[in-house]
Amino acid sequence: MEEWGIIQQLINKLGHGKVLTGDALKARYSHIWEMDRPIQAKALLLPDSTEDLSAIMKTCYQFGQPVVVHGGLTNLVGSTQSSLQDVVISMEKMNRILEVDEENRTLTVEAGAILESVQLAALEKDLMFPLNFGAKGSAQIGGAISTNAGGLKVFKYGMTRNLVMGLEVVLADGRVINSLKKLIKDNTGYDLKQLFIGAEGTLGVITKAVLKLIEKPKSRNSALLAFKDYTRVVKTLRWLESSLTGTLSAYEVLWQVTYRPMAAAVFGINLPLAPDFPYYVLMETSGADQDEDRRRLEDLLSDALHHGMIADAALSDSPAQQEQLWELREHMDHVVARCQHDQHFDISLPIGQIEEYVQGVLKELDKIAFVRECYVFGHMADGNIHLIVDKTKAGEESVNAVNEAVYTPIQSFGGSVSAEHGIGMHKKAYLHYSRSPDEISLMQSLKQMMDPLGILNPGKIL
Ligand SMILES: Cc1cc2nc3c(=O)[nH]c(=O)nc-3n(C[C@H](O)[C@H](O)[C@H](O)COP(=O)(O)OP(=O)(O)OC[C@H]3O[C@@H](n4cnc5c(N)ncnc54)[C@H](O)[C@@H]3O)c2cc1C
């Protein structure tokens, strides 16, 4: 009865078209990789304004109704999972780009806008929104902010956190906190917007954001490098950083096990580099003069080849070739498609110790009969690697066994169980590997204060 009470109130406030129930839910899902699995929810709501959202949260607060916010559904930690007791709020209709302010180099946007459309809107004004990752065509800006997404250019431009200047947020009780400021400096007490960045929808619902734009680089050059050992991968990063004086904008590593299937999927038989080196790096420079920057990179790479720092290199000749080269890193779905049951990891470690860690984990995974392969790659310059473990067995037991192999050594390396994907459901049990009891207790106090009824994305993170 109460169930219909709240649905009826939501229909009264929003109108029929914005409240989906029953059969209308069958075509909805909770992750882009599980489109065949219908969503579990009491109702799915489609607000198209902050006012709608505030009305939704007021009603849900009144009923103690749990809510799960859906962005682009590309997270990799189970943070958009819901149950039949939940109401799901999909942000897809709040997708307007409200302003590109060229003078202040900001972009104001509703939370449901797709990341790629934000990037394109900035480019139209010769500016750039540097956040970029493989799921840019589906992920929403609100989702990226709520997960504090990282991606391919963190090393030069920082995480999402560094690119958000202002936020509008609806709190658990429906109050709207509007802080859509365009200020670079604002030391007026606690920086409240930071609380919502990376909170995975557990502290409030982000409705709008002011994003920081940068000048669009006038040149872009990309190269694929091959290495004989990991020490050279690290040394070359330092050397390139100091030689390129600020123009190195990406340095992504692929272990051979990952390069092989990716290169075959992207290039067929005409591979840019032979597949028998242990490590490959995709690097990019962003500068001011295309020809000059390319010449500089060419000289540096031939120097590196001459001195044996790199074993081989392929420099792209055209924007189209660059796009293809970057597919090697951006389209990991080629690897996912090969897996029977895939398990994903997102580990942060001191750069110099990554290989020691990886070798240790591979040894442990080798002992597990149902592990077929472990694909290793990552944002090397950020000390962040990803593992995709391919298994012949699904289920909790297999997930836990692989988790133990991957997470157990992290503490001794002073690493983190989540560099950029968040905690969600999948990493909850391992939060204490990276956070102290006092830190977790402070997080719990914050959650209790901001969401006293525990209705915002219940059961996630904590
Ligand atoms: C192929 C692929 C590559 C990826 N590469 C990267 C990468 O390089 N770096 C990286 O960091 N991540 C990466 N990801 C992970 C993922 O894309 C990011 O976590 C992304 O930021 C999630 O955005 P989304 O809109 O899909 O959010 P969703 O998955 O829909 O939601 C993520 C979380 O945010 C919450 N949420 C969503 N919108 C809001 C809102 N408006 N207000 C409050 N809470 C909200 C949800 O409740 C959930 O807890 C990748 C994913 C895929 C599939």
The ligand as an SDF file (V2000), in Angstrom:
LIG
                    3D

 53 58  0  0  0  0  0  0  0  0999 V2000
   35.4600    0.7320  -21.4860 C   0  0  0  0  0  0  0  0  0  0  0  0
   35.5540    1.4940  -20.1820 C   0  0  0  0  0  0  0  0  0  0  0  0
   36.6900    2.2490  -19.9140 C   0  0  0  0  0  0  0  0  0  0  0  0
   36.7930    2.9730  -18.7310 C   0  0  0  0  0  0  0  0  0  0  0  0
   37.9220    3.6920  -18.5000 N   0  0  0  0  0  0  0  0  0  0  0  0
   38.0150    4.4240  -17.3640 C   0  0  0  0  0  0  0  0  0  0  0  0
   39.1950    5.1880  -17.0930 C   0  0  0  0  0  0  0  0  0  0  0  0
   40.1550    5.1910  -17.8590 O   0  0  0  0  0  0  0  0  0  0  0  0
   39.2100    5.9250  -15.9760 N   0  0  0  0  0  0  0  0  0  0  0  0
   38.1650    5.9420  -15.0870 C   0  0  0  0  0  0  0  0  0  0  0  0
   38.2420    6.6380  -14.0890 O   0  0  0  0  0  0  0  0  0  0  0  0
   37.0600    5.1900  -15.3060 N   0  0  0  0  0  0  0  0  0  0  0  0
   36.9630    4.4430  -16.4050 C   0  0  0  0  0  0  0  0  0  0  0  0
   35.8540    3.6700  -16.6190 N   0  0  0  0  0  0  0  0  0  0  0  0
   34.8030    3.6200  -15.5840 C   0  0  0  0  0  0  0  0  0  0  0  0
   33.6080    4.5530  -15.8420 C   0  0  0  0  0  0  0  0  0  0  0  0
   33.5240    4.9120  -17.1650 O   0  0  0  0  0  0  0  0  0  0  0  0
   33.6620    5.7620  -14.9720 C   0  0  0  0  0  0  0  0  0  0  0  0
   33.5650    5.3660  -13.6360 O   0  0  0  0  0  0  0  0  0  0  0  0
   32.5660    6.8130  -15.2620 C   0  0  0  0  0  0  0  0  0  0  0  0
   33.0200    7.9880  -14.6950 O   0  0  0  0  0  0  0  0  0  0  0  0
   31.1730    6.4990  -14.7510 C   0  0  0  0  0  0  0  0  0  0  0  0
   30.2490    7.4230  -15.3320 O   0  0  0  0  0  0  0  0  0  0  0  0
   28.7530    6.9790  -15.6350 P   0  0  0  0  0  0  0  0  0  0  0  0
   27.9880    8.1580  -16.1080 O   0  0  0  0  0  0  0  0  0  0  0  0
   28.7160    5.7870  -16.4870 O   0  0  0  0  0  0  0  0  0  0  0  0
   28.2610    6.6560  -14.1620 O   0  0  0  0  0  0  0  0  0  0  0  0
   27.4150    5.4080  -13.6500 P   0  0  0  0  0  0  0  0  0  0  0  0
   28.1360    4.1490  -13.9120 O   0  0  0  0  0  0  0  0  0  0  0  0
   26.0280    5.5030  -14.1310 O   0  0  0  0  0  0  0  0  0  0  0  0
   27.4330    5.7200  -12.0820 O   0  0  0  0  0  0  0  0  0  0  0  0
   28.6200    5.6680  -11.3490 C   0  0  0  0  0  0  0  0  0  0  0  0
   28.3240    6.1120   -9.9110 C   0  0  0  0  0  0  0  0  0  0  0  0
   27.9860    7.4880   -9.8850 O   0  0  0  0  0  0  0  0  0  0  0  0
   26.6590    7.6800   -9.3640 C   0  0  0  0  0  0  0  0  0  0  0  0
   26.0650    8.7620  -10.1500 N   0  0  0  0  0  0  0  0  0  0  0  0
   25.9010    8.8400  -11.4920 C   0  0  0  0  0  0  0  0  0  0  0  0
   25.3990   10.0390  -11.8310 N   0  0  0  0  0  0  0  0  0  0  0  0
   25.2370   10.7290  -10.6760 C   0  0  0  0  0  0  0  0  0  0  0  0
   24.7490   12.0380  -10.3540 C   0  0  0  0  0  0  0  0  0  0  0  0
   24.3360   12.8750  -11.2880 N   0  0  0  0  0  0  0  0  0  0  0  0
   24.7290   12.4060   -9.0570 N   0  0  0  0  0  0  0  0  0  0  0  0
   25.1440   11.5710   -8.0800 C   0  0  0  0  0  0  0  0  0  0  0  0
   25.6000   10.3290   -8.3250 N   0  0  0  0  0  0  0  0  0  0  0  0
   25.6520    9.9210   -9.6090 C   0  0  0  0  0  0  0  0  0  0  0  0
   25.9670    6.3470   -9.5110 C   0  0  0  0  0  0  0  0  0  0  0  0
   24.9680    6.1890   -8.5390 O   0  0  0  0  0  0  0  0  0  0  0  0
   27.1270    5.3960   -9.2830 C   0  0  0  0  0  0  0  0  0  0  0  0
   27.3690    5.2690   -7.9160 O   0  0  0  0  0  0  0  0  0  0  0  0
   35.7370    2.9220  -17.7900 C   0  0  0  0  0  0  0  0  0  0  0  0
   34.5950    2.1610  -18.0650 C   0  0  0  0  0  0  0  0  0  0  0  0
   34.4920    1.4370  -19.2380 C   0  0  0  0  0  0  0  0  0  0  0  0
   33.2560    0.6460  -19.4890 C   0  0  0  0  0  0  0  0  0  0  0  0
  1  2  1  0
  2  3  1  0
  2 52  2  0
  3  4  2  0
  4  5  1  0
  4 50  1  0
  5  6  2  0
  6  7  1  0
  6 13  1  0
  7  8  2  0
  7  9  1  0
  9 10  1  0
 10 11  2  0
 10 12  1  0
 12 13  2  0
 13 14  1  0
 14 15  1  0
 14 50  1  0
 15 16  1  0
 16 17  1  0
 16 18  1  0
 18 19  1  0
 18 20  1  0
 20 21  1  0
 20 22  1  0
 22 23  1  0
 23 24  1  0
 24 25  2  0
 24 26  1  0
 24 27  1  0
 27 28  1  0
 28 29  2  0
 28 30  1  0
 28 31  1  0
 31 32  1  0
 32 33  1  0
 33 34  1  0
 33 48  1  0
 34 35  1  0
 35 36  1  0
 35 46  1  0
 36 37  1  0
 36 45  1  0
 37 38  2  0
 38 39  1  0
 39 40  1  0
 39 45  2  0
 40 41  1  0
 40 42  2  0
 42 43  1  0
 43 44  2  0
 44 45  1  0
 46 47  1  0
 46 48  1  0
 48 49  1  0
 50 51  2  0
 51 52  1  0
 52 53  1  0
M  END
$$$$
